[in-house]
């Protein structure tokens, strides 16, 4: 999975959820679920965008951007998202880590 564009975020401050994972060798519906989660996340209050890449070695990083911590909490607790999280733990990920950070500055070209 690879994104061809950067998320269009507002001026800081806002929050970033950084999800780093290593896939197992099985797809078992992962691609379909990932597409569904991207679509569902984009409908959540406070969602600002996301960027995602995955290497040939199975390591992937998805950064989703959120207005505030409350928006992140609501997304984490979304029933359909919880089902995907559990499937990820059981089937799709060898390991993963979630990091939440506050973006205080952003600049680029």
N, C-alpha and C positions, 0 to 999 in steps of 0.2 A: 504494500500500500504506500503510495506516495502522493503528497499534495503538491499541486503545481503553483500554489499561490500562498501568500502570507495572509493571516487573519487581519481584518481591518478593525483595529481596536481604538477606543477613544483615548483621550489624554489621560495619563495616570492621575490618581491611583486606581488600580483594579487588581484582580487576583488571577493567578495562573495555577492550574492543576497539571502537574507534570506526571504522566503515567509512563513508566519505562517497563518493558516486559520482554521476556524471551519465550517464543512460541514452542510448543511441542511440535512433533512432526505431523500431527493430525489437524485437518481443517474442520471436519465434523460440524459444519454449519457456521464456522467462525466468520467467514466473509459476509454471509447474509446478516448475521447478528451485528457485526461491526457497522455495516451500512445502516441497519435499523437504529442502532444507538447514536450514530452521527445525526440522523434525521430527528430522532427524539430529543437529543440534547439541544439541537438548534431551535426547538420549540419551547424550551424552558425559560421562564422569567429570569432575567439577569445574564443569560448566555450572550457572549460577545463574539465568539468565533473559535476556531481550532486550527492546528497545524499538525500533520502526522507524517512520519516516515518509518519505513521498515527495511532493514538490510537483508541481504541474502542469508546471513547467519541466523536470522530469526529474531534479532533484537530490534525492537521498535520503540519509538518515543512519540507520544501524543501529548500535545500541550493544548489544553482548553482554557479559554479566558472567560472570566466571570466578573460581574459588577461588584459582588460582595460575598462575604463568607456565608451569609444566609442562602444565597442562590446556590452555592456549592453544596451546602447541607441538604437543600431540597432535592438537588440532582442525585446526590449520594443515596438519599432515601426513596427515590422514585421506585415504585414496585417493579416495573419492567426492567429498569436498570439493575435492581438487586438480583433478578433472575439471571441476567447476563453476567454479573459479577460472580455468582456462584458457579455458573458454567465455566467461566474462565479459570477459576480455582481448580475445578475438577478435571477439565478437559484440555483447555487451550494453552495454558501458561505453565512453563517449567518453574518460573519465578517472576515476580514483579515487585515494583515499589511505586508508591504514590507520594508525591511531594506537593505541598500547597505553599505558595509564596505570594507575597504582596509585591506587585510591580509599582515601583515608585518613580522610575525614569524609563523612557523608551525613546530611541532615536535610530535613525538609519538613513539609507540612501534609496 
